[in-house]
Structure formats: structure tokens, C-alpha cells
Amino acid sequence: MPPAGVFAAEWRDLAQSLTLPATLSESILTELQTGYGDPARHYHTQKHIVSMLKQAADLELKDRDVARLAIFFHDLVYDPTRSDNEQRSADLLKQRLSGFIPAERRERAAAIIEATAGHQATGDHDADLVLDLDMAILGQAWPVYQAYAKSVMAEYLPHIGETAWRQGRISLFLDPTLARGKIFLTDRFKPLNDRAMENLRREKVWLIGDKS
């Protein structure tokens, strides 16, 4: 089944588990499909969400439905020119589900989304696992990582241009992360750290030296 089909099936399964009304479930699905299907997106797409959901299926989560809900909504608002995408995505989740799921679960899902802005340890088991899921692409084989890096770059180039992208990517993400020396928060994902750091170093060399 292609990612779009898996995406819809996974959402409907979650909506049923949350006992959402069918009309609300389908309305939210349309909104999710529209957001993640924006042609300006190259990495933050339905494929990214499906990948996270598939990996989440193998994790020991205390509230799997809250984690899945956060995954579905965490990149729903994605505007490369803004710095409040995570907050806006969290706010959308709370607005759409107000009155349909318990406030505590709604707030927990929103808090996970808000935490993706900084990817710092939260002390919440499920939240930290979702944050690591979101960053797991960094610890993949170099060809997979480079495809990811190029896709993210393609999302920014129409807004800031290539020179600004290269400089910003290095100064705002690569250098600070390399200086920190660690990416992953949980024992489940820490084995990916060494490869991820090497990928970041290789991307920096690529951005500095490759103008193609």
C-alpha cells in the first residue's frame, strides 16, 4: 500500500480507538492530507508521518494513542518562514479535538508537539521516544540521510535562497548539534548517535564544498 493509503488507514484506526465521530474523523483526515500533501513539501510529508508510525509500532509506549496523535499533528503546520510551526500545530490539535477526547490526553499530545521545537529531554517517557522518532532519520545510512537533507533544503530554497540556506543550516543546526555531541534522548535510539553525528559532519562538508 502506498504511503497515502497507509496514512489514511492509520488515521482511521487511531480515530476509531479514540472513539471520534466519523464525520469529525474524516474532516480531520482531509485537513491532514491537505497539509502533508502540500506540493511545496518534500520531506515533511505523509511519508514522514507513516515512517514514524511504523517505527512507533515497535516501541513500548505508555499511551500509544496519544503518541500517535502527536505524530499525526506535529508537522501539520509547516511554514519555513516562521518559527512557531510547532505551537501552531499543537494549537490546531487542541482546537480540533476539544470536547472529543479527555483534556489531559489532548494536552499531553500537544505538549509532545511543542517539544519538537527544541528536541530537549522532557522527562516524559512517551514524549522523549516521539522526539527521537522524529530525529531517527539522522542516524540512517548516508544516502538516506543525504536524500533527507536535500528534501529539507528544497522546502527552504524558494523562501531564503541557497546561500542563506547553507549558512543557516550550518550555523543554526549542524554546528550547535555537533557541539552538543548527542542527539538522541532515549536508550532505544542512542545506538544511532554515532552515525548521526558522522552524517552531520558529512553534510557540513557537502554544504561548504558542493555548489551543485
N, C-alpha and C positions, 0 to 999 in steps of 0.2 A: 504494500500500500504506500503511495507517495506521501511525503510529509504533510501535505494539506489534508489528506484523508485521515491520517493518524491524529493530526491536530484536532480536527472536529470530533473524532471518536473519543479522544482523551478528554476533551472538554465536556462532552455529553455524559461521559462516565462520572466525571467529578461533579457535575451539576446534579446528577441523579443521587450521588452519595450525599450531597449537601441538601437534598430534597428541595431544590429550587423549582419554582413553577416552570412548566415547559415554555411558556411564552417569554419569560424572563431569560431562561437559559438560551433560547435561540436568538434573542435580541443581543445578549452579551456576546454570543458566538459571532454574530455578524460584526459587532464592533471590534472584537479581537482579530477576526480575519481581515478586516479593513485596515486596522492599524499595522499588523505584521505583514500584510500584503502590499504595503506602500511600495511602489516601484523604485523609490529613492533609497530603499533599504537594500543592503547587500549582505550584511551579517546578522543584524538584529531582526530576524525573520521567523516565520513559523518553524523552519528547520532548526533554528537555535533552541526554540522552546521544546520541540519534540526531542531533541538530543538531551536536554536537561531532564525531561520527564522520564525518558528511558533509563538514564543513569540513576535517577531518584528511586526507581522501582527496586533497585538492589540495595538501598540504604535502609538502616534501621532508624526510622523517624517516629517521634512520639505522636505527632498529629500529621499524618500523611496528607490529609485533605487540605489543611492549612498551608503546608509546604507547597503542594501542587497549585493551590490558588495563588500563592505569591509568585510562583514560577510563571503562571499564565499572564499575570498582570505586570510583571516587573519592568518590562520594556515596552509596555503598551504606548506610553508617550515617549517618543524618541525624536528630539529636535536637536541636531548637532550645534545649533547656535545658542542653546540655552543650557543653564547649569542646574535647573530644577526639575529635570525629567522624572527622577525617582519620586520626588514628593508629589508631583502631579499624577503619576501613575498610582501611587498609594491612595491619593485622594479619590481618584476615579473608582478604585476598588471599593472604598468605603461608601461612596455615593451609590454605586450600582447595587450593592448588597445590603444596604441599610434596611433593617426590618426583616431580612430574609435569612440571615444566619446570626447566631449569638454575637453580641458586641465584642466579647472577649476574643473570639476566634477571628472576627473581622479586624480587630486592632492588631492582633498578633501577625496576621498576614501582611497588613500594611507596614508594620514595623520591620518585617523582613525586607520588604521592598525598599523602604527608606535606608536600610543598612547597606544596600548595594551601591549607594553613592560613595561610600568610603572603603568598603570591604575590610573593616576592622572587627576584631572579635567582639561579639555581643554578650557572651555568657549564656546564650540560649542555644541548646543543642541543635535543634532543627534549623534555626536561622544560620548558624555557622556552616552547617552542611550545605544549605542552599547557596550561601555565598561562595563556598568552594566549588560547587557545581558550576556556578556562573563563570568561574575562572579556570575551570578544568581544561579548556581549550589551550591554555598557555603551556600546559605540560604534555602536549601531544607531539608526535614526530614533526620535524621541521617543515616538511611540505604542507602538512595540515595547518601548522601554526602560520606559515607564511601566507597561505590562502586566506586565513582569518584576518591577518594584518592588512592584506591588500583590500579585503572587503570592507573593513572599518575605514580605511583610508578613502575608499570610493564614496563612502557616506559623507565624508567631510569636505572633499575637494571642491564640490560646487559652491560651498559656503565660504571657505577661507583660503583656497588656493594651495598648491603643492608645497611651496616653500614654507608657508606658515604651518602647514600640517606637519611637515618633517620636524621643524623646530619645536613645535608644541608637543608632539608625540614624545620626543626625546626628553625635553625639559620637564614636562608635566606628568609623564607616566614612566618611561623607561628608566631614567636616571634615579628618580625617587624610589622606585621599586627595587632596582638593583642595589641601591644604598641600604635599603632595609634588609635585604638578604633573604627574605622569606615572603611567600605569597599565601600559602595555604594555612588554614586555621585549625583543621581537624586531623587526627591521626589517620583517618581514612584517605585523605588526599595528600598528606605530607610527602609520600614517596614520589610525587610528581614534581616536587620543588626544584630539584637539581636540573632536570630537563627544562623546566620553565625558565629558570634563570639563564641557562645557556641560550634558549630561544630569544630571550630579551636582549642578550648581548649580541646575538647574530642579527636581530632586527635593527639594532642601533648601527651596526656596521653597514648593513644594507641601506638604511636611510641616509647615512652620510655619504656612501660611495656610489650608490646606484641611482642615476638620474633618469632611468628609462621608465 
